[in-house]
Amino acid sequence: MGRKSKYSSEEKLTILNEADEIGVSSVADMYHISESTIRSWQLLYKYQGVEGLTATHSNQRYSREFKYSLVEQFEQSGEPVEVFAIKHGLRAKAQLQRWIIQYNESNFKAYTPRKRDSKMSGRKTSFEERLNIIEELIKYDVNYNWVAEKYQVSYQQVYGWY
C-alpha cells in the first residue's frame, strides 16, 4: 500500500499562498503544521513546481553514480543542504544527508534487487561449493543477492544453505 499525504497539492498551495500573505508562523499555528514543513513546501514549489507538492506513492531509485556526483556537487556548491537537495530533484534534505554520510564512510549503496526481484535460476552445486559460498557470505558480510550473482546460483539457494 502506498503513502497518503495529509494534504493534497491543492491544499498545500493554498497554505503557501496564505503563508505569503500573513506569514509562515501564523499559518503554521492555524493549520498545526511546523514552520519547517511550510518552508520545505515553499522550496519544493519554487524549484519543482506543483509536481514537488504532489505526494509520491513509491520510492525513487538512484544509481550509485548519481548519488556520488550529487554529493560532490553539493560539497563544491556551498548551498544549504535543503536548498541544494530540492533544487536537484530530491524530496527532502534527509535523503542527501544520508548519501553524504555514506560517501564519507565510503559505503555508497545503489538499489539492489530484493528476493522477489531475483531472476537467477538455481543450479546444482557440490557440498564443498556450498560451504565456500557460505564462508564468503560470512567472511565479507555481504548480502545474499551479491553472492547469488557472483556464484550464479539463486537467492533462495543461498538463503537455504545459510
CORZI-V986841 format. One record per residue. N is the residue number from 1. RES is the residue in one small letter. PSI is psi as a letter, one per 40 degrees, with the letter a starting at -180 (* if undefined). Layout:
BEGIN
n/res/psi
N/RES/PSI
N/RES/PSI
END
This chain:
BEGIN
n/res/psi
1/m/h
2/g/i
3/r/i
4/k/h
5/s/i
6/k/d
7/y/h
8/s/i
9/s/d
10/e/d
11/e/d
12/k/d
13/l/d
14/t/d
15/i/d
16/l/d
17/n/d
18/e/d
19/a/d
20/d/d
21/e/d
22/i/e
23/g/i
24/v/d
25/s/d
26/s/d
27/v/d
28/a/d
29/d/d
30/m/d
31/y/e
32/h/f
33/i/i
34/s/i
35/e/d
36/s/d
37/t/d
38/i/d
39/r/d
40/s/d
41/w/d
42/q/d
43/l/d
44/l/d
45/y/d
46/k/d
47/y/d
48/q/e
49/g/a
50/v/d
51/e/d
52/g/d
53/l/e
54/t/h
55/a/h
56/t/i
57/h/e
58/s/i
59/n/i
60/q/i
61/r/h
62/y/i
63/s/i
64/r/d
65/e/d
66/f/d
67/k/d
68/y/d
69/s/d
70/l/d
71/v/d
72/e/d
73/q/d
74/f/d
75/e/d
76/q/e
77/s/d
78/g/e
79/e/i
80/p/i
81/v/d
82/e/d
83/v/d
84/f/d
85/a/d
86/i/d
87/k/d
88/h/f
89/g/e
90/l/i
91/r/d
92/a/i
93/k/d
94/a/d
95/q/d
96/l/d
97/q/d
98/r/d
99/w/d
100/i/d
101/i/d
102/q/d
103/y/d
104/n/d
105/e/e
106/s/f
107/n/f
108/f/h
109/k/h
110/a/i
111/y/h
112/t/h
113/p/i
114/r/i
115/k/d
116/r/e
117/d/e
118/s/h
119/k/e
120/m/h
121/s/i
122/g/i
123/r/i
124/k/h
125/t/i
126/s/i
127/f/d
128/e/d
129/e/d
130/r/d
131/l/d
132/n/d
133/i/d
134/i/d
135/e/d
136/e/d
137/l/d
138/i/d
139/k/d
140/y/e
141/d/f
142/v/i
143/n/i
144/y/d
145/n/d
146/w/d
147/v/d
148/a/d
149/e/d
150/k/d
151/y/e
152/q/f
153/v/i
154/s/i
155/y/d
156/q/d
157/q/d
158/v/d
159/y/d
160/g/d
161/w/d
162/y/*
END
